[in-house]
């Protein structure tokens, strides 16, 4: 009798796992899989596989395909899964942009009870669908995609885990799909869901962005971004300030730069560690015959590019301009909540020596030793210019990819 009850319990658990996609997702798998034998780290990727990783990462970023882990971590899990497929068929899965493709847009309906949410069957959270029989439930727009994407990513991580340990690439173990197919139907248009069974993986995007090469208006970032590194720089002319004043005459350029920094700060993979403002006044445009340089300084001592660094005790008009304008910019940047230093300088150069230069140091979150590529930073900085937030249109984009090497 005990054996029969145990068997019945097992059957019930299998039914729940197979037919009730509201089951809790074990997100720990996403970190645990990175400890398996032969796990390929980002630093271990060769040239071809690193390009695959970068393409996958950009597909995720540009289409707002979000997970409960960072984009880089998710991209690496998907890359490892793709490499697993390549072991089976070295010719079929070479290009991520051909492997994972957009299949459709899904129009979602407002919840009658809360128009800021979506009408769904069950309540979507990041790791479960609660109250799954309720076709009049309400869910946050982003949580719908987050749950479905987490489920697909966990399935991919689980496949990588299993095959690294058991070295099994057999047909039967691949004969299923990963993730959930969403649709809207019935009289109310509620979101319904069904486990994928067509040997495809399914992901959902919350935004669309434009490739940096495809649209001129979206290719120009406010900041100077190096090919690789951790700092970005922006130089503003002295004309942004009122003549002889420390108040801003035109803040549009500075506001645009700050908006991009806010996007950089909000990105889950970056952290702004510090900001330096270099505020320069012209020493060869004296005020009332006073240059701001130390007394008896020979002409040409502080040529352009070799400035005099203003001391706290300096009180000349030029020193006050350099310090005051730097402090004005510092106050504008305060909303970023980052350590900011002001370096006031005076140098020869007439109008060219009247400027403010902001240098921002950006690190990878939890990976301070690593540097960014130019594409990494530009993709994030340009996001406000490139992104259409589909939450306002109540749409999700659906992305499909092969998850079965026999297909």
C-alpha positions as CSV (number, residue, x, y, z in Angstrom):
1,X,0.0,0.0,0.0
2,X,2.8,2.4,0.9
3,X,4.5,1.7,-2.5
4,X,1.2,2.4,-4.3
5,X,0.7,5.7,-2.5
6,X,4.3,6.7,-3.2
7,X,3.7,5.9,-6.9
8,X,0.5,7.9,-6.9
9,X,2.3,10.8,-5.3
10,X,5.0,10.6,-7.9
11,X,2.4,10.6,-10.7
12,X,0.7,13.7,-9.3
13,X,4.0,15.5,-9.1
14,X,4.8,14.7,-12.7
15,X,1.4,16.0,-13.8
16,X,2.0,19.2,-11.9
17,X,5.4,19.6,-13.5
18,X,4.1,18.9,-17.0
19,X,0.8,20.6,-17.0
20,X,1.0,23.4,-14.4
21,X,3.5,26.0,-15.6
22,X,2.6,28.0,-12.5
23,X,5.1,25.8,-10.6
24,X,7.9,27.6,-8.8
25,X,11.0,28.1,-10.9
26,X,14.2,27.3,-9.1
27,X,16.3,30.3,-10.0
28,X,19.3,28.9,-8.0
29,X,20.0,26.7,-11.1
30,X,21.2,29.8,-12.9
31,X,24.1,30.3,-10.6
32,X,24.7,26.6,-9.8
33,X,25.2,25.7,-13.5
34,X,28.3,27.9,-13.6
35,X,30.0,25.4,-11.4
36,X,29.7,22.4,-13.6
37,X,32.7,20.7,-15.3
38,X,33.7,22.3,-18.6
39,X,31.5,25.4,-18.0
40,X,32.8,28.0,-20.5
41,X,33.5,31.3,-18.8
42,X,33.5,34.6,-20.7
43,X,37.3,34.8,-20.4
44,X,37.6,31.3,-21.9
45,X,35.7,32.1,-25.1
46,X,37.7,32.1,-28.3
47,X,37.2,34.7,-31.0
48,X,34.3,32.9,-32.8
49,X,32.5,32.0,-29.6
50,X,33.1,35.4,-28.1
51,X,31.4,36.9,-31.1
52,X,28.4,34.6,-30.6
53,X,28.3,35.7,-27.0
54,X,28.3,39.4,-27.9
55,X,25.6,38.9,-30.6
56,X,23.4,37.1,-28.1
57,X,24.0,39.8,-25.5
58,X,23.0,42.5,-27.9
59,X,19.8,40.6,-29.0
60,X,18.8,40.6,-25.3
61,X,19.7,44.2,-24.7
62,X,18.2,45.7,-27.9
63,X,14.9,43.8,-27.4
64,X,14.4,44.2,-23.7
65,X,14.6,40.4,-23.1
66,X,15.0,40.5,-19.3
67,X,15.8,37.9,-16.7
68,X,16.2,37.8,-12.9
69,X,20.0,37.7,-13.5
70,X,22.1,40.2,-15.4
71,X,22.2,40.4,-19.1
72,X,25.8,39.2,-19.3
73,X,25.1,36.2,-17.1
74,X,22.0,35.3,-19.1
75,X,23.9,35.7,-22.4
76,X,26.7,33.4,-21.1
77,X,24.2,30.7,-20.2
78,X,22.6,30.9,-23.6
79,X,26.0,30.8,-25.2
80,X,26.9,27.7,-23.3
81,X,23.7,26.1,-24.5
82,X,24.4,27.1,-28.1
83,X,27.9,25.5,-27.8
84,X,26.1,22.3,-26.6
85,X,24.0,22.4,-29.8
86,X,27.2,22.9,-31.9
87,X,28.7,19.7,-30.4
88,X,25.8,17.9,-32.0
89,X,25.8,19.7,-35.3
90,X,28.7,22.0,-36.0
91,X,26.9,23.5,-39.0
92,X,23.4,24.3,-37.9
93,X,23.7,26.8,-35.1
94,X,26.6,29.1,-36.0
95,X,25.0,32.5,-36.1
96,X,22.8,33.6,-33.1
97,X,20.9,36.2,-35.2
98,X,19.7,33.4,-37.4
99,X,19.2,31.0,-34.5
100,X,17.0,33.3,-32.3
101,X,14.6,35.3,-34.4
102,X,11.5,37.4,-33.7
103,X,8.3,35.5,-34.5
104,X,5.5,37.9,-33.6
105,X,4.2,40.7,-31.4
106,X,1.5,40.0,-28.9
107,X,-1.0,42.7,-28.1
108,X,-2.0,42.7,-24.4
109,X,-5.1,44.0,-22.8
110,X,-5.5,46.4,-19.8
111,X,-6.8,44.9,-16.6
112,X,-10.3,46.3,-15.9
113,X,-9.5,46.5,-12.2
114,X,-6.1,48.3,-12.7
115,X,-5.4,49.8,-16.2
116,X,-1.7,50.0,-15.3
117,X,-1.6,46.2,-15.3
118,X,-2.3,43.5,-17.9
119,X,-5.4,41.2,-17.9
120,X,-3.9,37.7,-17.4
121,X,-4.9,34.2,-16.5
122,X,-3.1,33.9,-13.2
123,X,-0.8,36.4,-11.6
124,X,2.7,36.4,-13.1
125,X,5.7,36.9,-10.8
126,X,9.4,36.4,-11.5
127,X,9.3,32.8,-10.5
128,X,5.7,31.6,-10.4
129,X,2.2,32.1,-11.8
130,X,-0.1,32.4,-8.8
131,X,-3.9,31.7,-8.8
132,X,-3.5,30.0,-12.3
133,X,-7.2,29.2,-12.8
134,X,-8.3,32.9,-12.5
135,X,-8.8,34.3,-16.0
136,X,-9.5,37.8,-14.6
137,X,-6.3,38.3,-12.8
138,X,-3.9,41.3,-13.1
139,X,-0.2,41.1,-13.7
140,X,2.6,43.7,-14.1
141,X,3.6,44.0,-17.7
142,X,7.3,43.3,-17.1
143,X,6.6,40.3,-14.8
144,X,4.9,38.4,-17.6
145,X,8.1,38.5,-19.7
146,X,10.3,38.0,-16.6
147,X,8.6,34.7,-15.6
148,X,8.5,33.3,-19.1
149,X,12.2,34.2,-19.8
150,X,13.3,32.9,-16.4
151,X,11.6,29.6,-17.1
152,X,13.3,29.2,-20.5
153,X,16.7,30.2,-19.2
154,X,16.4,27.7,-16.3
155,X,15.5,25.0,-18.8
156,X,18.6,25.9,-20.9
157,X,20.8,25.9,-17.8
158,X,19.4,22.6,-16.7
159,X,20.2,21.0,-20.1
160,X,23.8,22.3,-19.9
161,X,24.1,20.9,-16.4
162,X,22.7,17.5,-17.4
163,X,24.9,17.1,-20.5
164,X,28.1,18.2,-18.8
165,X,27.7,15.5,-16.2
166,X,26.2,12.8,-18.2
167,X,27.6,13.6,-21.7
168,X,24.2,12.6,-23.2
169,X,23.2,14.2,-26.5
170,X,20.6,11.6,-27.4
171,X,17.4,12.3,-29.3
172,X,14.8,11.5,-26.6
173,X,16.2,13.9,-24.0
174,X,15.9,16.9,-26.3
175,X,12.4,16.1,-27.5
176,X,10.6,19.1,-26.0
177,X,10.4,22.8,-26.0
178,X,11.6,25.4,-23.5
179,X,9.4,28.1,-22.1
180,X,5.8,29.1,-22.7
181,X,3.7,30.2,-25.6
182,X,1.6,33.2,-24.7
183,X,-1.6,34.2,-26.4
184,X,-4.7,36.4,-25.8
185,X,-8.1,35.0,-26.3
186,X,-11.7,34.5,-25.2
187,X,-14.1,37.3,-24.8
188,X,-11.9,39.3,-22.5
189,X,-8.6,38.9,-24.3
190,X,-6.9,37.6,-21.1
191,X,-3.3,36.4,-21.5
192,X,-3.2,32.6,-21.6
193,X,-0.1,30.3,-21.5
194,X,0.8,26.9,-22.6
195,X,4.1,25.0,-22.2
196,X,6.1,24.9,-25.4
197,X,6.2,21.4,-27.0
198,X,7.5,22.2,-30.5
199,X,11.2,21.8,-29.8
200,X,11.7,25.5,-29.7
201,X,12.8,27.9,-27.0
202,X,10.7,31.0,-26.5
203,X,11.7,34.4,-25.1
204,X,9.8,37.7,-24.7
205,X,11.0,41.2,-25.3
206,X,9.7,44.3,-23.5
207,X,11.3,46.9,-25.7
208,X,12.7,47.3,-29.2
209,X,15.9,49.2,-30.0
210,X,17.7,50.2,-33.2
211,X,21.1,48.9,-34.1
212,X,23.6,51.7,-33.8
213,X,24.5,51.3,-37.5
214,X,21.0,51.6,-38.8
215,X,19.7,55.0,-37.8
216,X,21.9,58.1,-37.9
217,X,19.8,59.9,-35.3
218,X,20.4,57.1,-32.8
219,X,24.1,56.7,-33.3
220,X,25.4,59.8,-31.6
221,X,26.0,59.6,-27.9
222,X,26.6,62.7,-25.8
223,X,29.8,61.1,-24.4
224,X,33.2,60.3,-25.9
225,X,33.4,56.6,-25.5
226,X,36.9,54.9,-26.0
227,X,37.3,51.6,-27.9
228,X,37.8,49.8,-24.5
229,X,38.2,51.1,-21.0
230,X,36.3,52.4,-17.9
231,X,36.0,56.2,-18.5
232,X,33.7,58.3,-20.7
233,X,34.3,62.0,-21.2
234,X,32.2,65.0,-22.2
235,X,33.5,68.5,-22.8
236,X,31.3,71.6,-22.6
237,X,32.2,75.1,-24.0
238,X,32.3,78.1,-21.7
239,X,29.3,79.5,-23.6
240,X,27.0,77.2,-21.7
241,X,27.5,79.8,-18.8
242,X,26.3,83.4,-18.8
243,X,29.2,85.7,-19.6
244,X,31.3,86.3,-16.5
245,X,28.8,84.3,-14.3
246,X,28.7,80.9,-12.7
247,X,25.0,80.4,-13.7
248,X,24.0,78.3,-16.7
249,X,22.8,80.2,-19.8
250,X,21.9,77.0,-21.6
251,X,21.6,73.6,-19.8
252,X,20.3,71.5,-22.7
253,X,23.6,69.8,-23.5
254,X,24.3,69.1,-19.8
255,X,20.8,67.8,-19.2
256,X,21.1,65.4,-22.2
257,X,24.4,64.1,-20.8
258,X,22.9,63.6,-17.4
259,X,20.0,61.7,-18.9
260,X,22.4,59.2,-20.4
261,X,24.3,58.9,-17.1
262,X,21.0,58.1,-15.4
263,X,20.4,55.3,-18.0
264,X,24.0,54.0,-17.3
265,X,23.3,54.0,-13.6
266,X,20.0,52.2,-14.0
267,X,21.6,49.4,-16.0
268,X,22.0,46.2,-14.0
269,X,25.5,45.5,-15.3
270,X,27.2,48.9,-14.5
271,X,28.1,51.1,-11.6
272,X,29.4,54.6,-11.7
273,X,32.2,54.9,-9.2
274,X,33.2,58.5,-9.4
275,X,32.9,61.7,-11.5
276,X,35.6,64.4,-12.0
277,X,34.7,67.9,-13.2
278,X,37.5,69.9,-14.7
279,X,36.4,73.5,-14.8
280,X,38.7,75.9,-16.8
281,X,39.0,79.7,-17.0
282,X,41.2,81.6,-19.4
283,X,44.3,83.1,-17.8
284,X,45.0,85.3,-20.9
285,X,41.7,87.0,-20.5
286,X,42.3,88.8,-17.2
287,X,39.6,90.5,-15.2
288,X,40.5,94.0,-14.1
289,X,44.1,93.2,-15.1
290,X,44.3,90.2,-12.8
291,X,44.9,86.8,-14.4
292,X,44.3,84.5,-11.4
293,X,47.9,83.1,-11.7
294,X,50.3,83.4,-8.8
295,X,51.9,86.9,-8.6
296,X,54.9,87.5,-10.9
297,X,54.1,84.4,-13.1
298,X,56.1,84.7,-16.4
299,X,54.0,84.9,-19.5
300,X,53.4,81.5,-21.1
301,X,54.0,79.5,-18.0
302,X,50.5,78.0,-18.0
303,X,50.0,77.3,-21.7
304,X,46.9,75.5,-23.0
305,X,47.0,71.9,-21.8
306,X,49.4,72.7,-18.9
307,X,47.1,74.5,-16.5
308,X,47.5,76.1,-13.1
309,X,45.4,74.2,-10.6
310,X,43.3,76.6,-8.5
311,X,43.9,76.5,-4.7
312,X,41.1,76.9,-2.2
313,X,42.6,80.2,-1.1
314,X,42.7,81.7,-4.6
315,X,40.3,84.7,-4.8
316,X,40.8,86.2,-8.3
317,X,37.8,86.6,-10.6
318,X,39.1,83.8,-12.9
319,X,39.6,81.5,-9.9
320,X,36.1,82.2,-8.7
321,X,34.7,81.5,-12.2
322,X,36.5,78.2,-12.5
323,X,35.5,77.0,-9.0
324,X,31.9,78.4,-9.2
325,X,31.1,76.9,-12.6
326,X,32.5,73.5,-11.5
327,X,30.3,73.6,-8.4
328,X,27.3,74.5,-10.5
329,X,27.8,71.4,-12.6
330,X,28.4,69.4,-9.5
331,X,25.0,70.4,-8.1
332,X,23.4,69.3,-11.4
333,X,25.0,65.9,-11.1
334,X,24.1,65.4,-7.5
335,X,21.0,63.4,-8.4
336,X,23.3,60.5,-9.5
337,X,24.3,59.9,-5.9
338,X,28.0,59.4,-7.0
339,X,31.2,60.8,-5.5
340,X,32.0,64.0,-7.4
341,X,35.3,66.0,-7.3
342,X,35.9,69.5,-8.9
343,X,39.3,70.4,-10.3
344,X,39.3,74.1,-11.1
345,X,42.1,75.3,-13.4
346,X,43.3,78.4,-15.2
347,X,45.3,78.3,-18.4
348,X,46.1,80.4,-21.5
349,X,44.0,79.8,-24.6
350,X,41.4,82.6,-24.7
351,X,38.0,81.1,-25.6
352,X,39.4,77.6,-26.0
353,X,40.5,77.7,-22.3
354,X,36.9,78.3,-21.2
355,X,35.3,75.0,-20.8
356,X,34.1,72.3,-18.4
357,X,35.1,68.6,-18.9
358,X,33.4,65.8,-17.1
359,X,35.1,62.4,-16.8
360,X,33.0,59.5,-15.6
361,X,34.5,56.2,-14.3
362,X,32.2,53.2,-15.0
363,X,32.9,49.7,-13.7
364,X,31.2,46.4,-14.4
365,X,29.1,45.5,-11.4
366,X,30.8,42.9,-9.3
367,X,33.6,42.7,-11.9
368,X,35.7,45.8,-11.3
369,X,38.8,44.4,-12.9
370,X,37.1,44.0,-16.3
371,X,36.7,46.8,-18.9
372,X,33.9,47.7,-21.2
373,X,33.9,47.5,-25.0
374,X,32.8,50.6,-26.9
375,X,29.7,48.7,-28.0
376,X,28.8,47.8,-24.4
377,X,28.7,51.4,-23.3
378,X,27.2,53.0,-26.4
379,X,24.3,50.4,-26.4
380,X,23.5,51.5,-22.8
381,X,24.0,55.3,-23.3
382,X,22.0,55.4,-26.5
383,X,19.1,53.4,-25.0
384,X,16.8,56.5,-24.3
385,X,17.2,57.5,-28.0
386,X,16.7,54.1,-29.4
387,X,14.2,52.5,-27.2
388,X,10.4,52.3,-27.6
389,X,8.9,51.2,-24.4
390,X,6.4,48.6,-25.3
391,X,4.8,48.8,-21.9
392,X,3.0,51.9,-23.2
393,X,1.6,50.0,-26.2
394,X,0.9,46.8,-24.1
395,X,2.9,44.6,-26.4
396,X,5.4,41.8,-26.0
397,X,7.7,40.7,-28.8
398,X,8.1,36.9,-29.1
399,X,11.4,35.4,-30.0
400,X,11.9,31.8,-31.0
401,X,15.0,29.6,-31.3
402,X,15.8,25.9,-31.8
403,X,16.5,24.0,-28.7
404,X,16.5,20.5,-30.2
405,X,19.5,19.4,-32.3
406,X,17.4,16.8,-34.2
407,X,15.0,19.4,-35.7
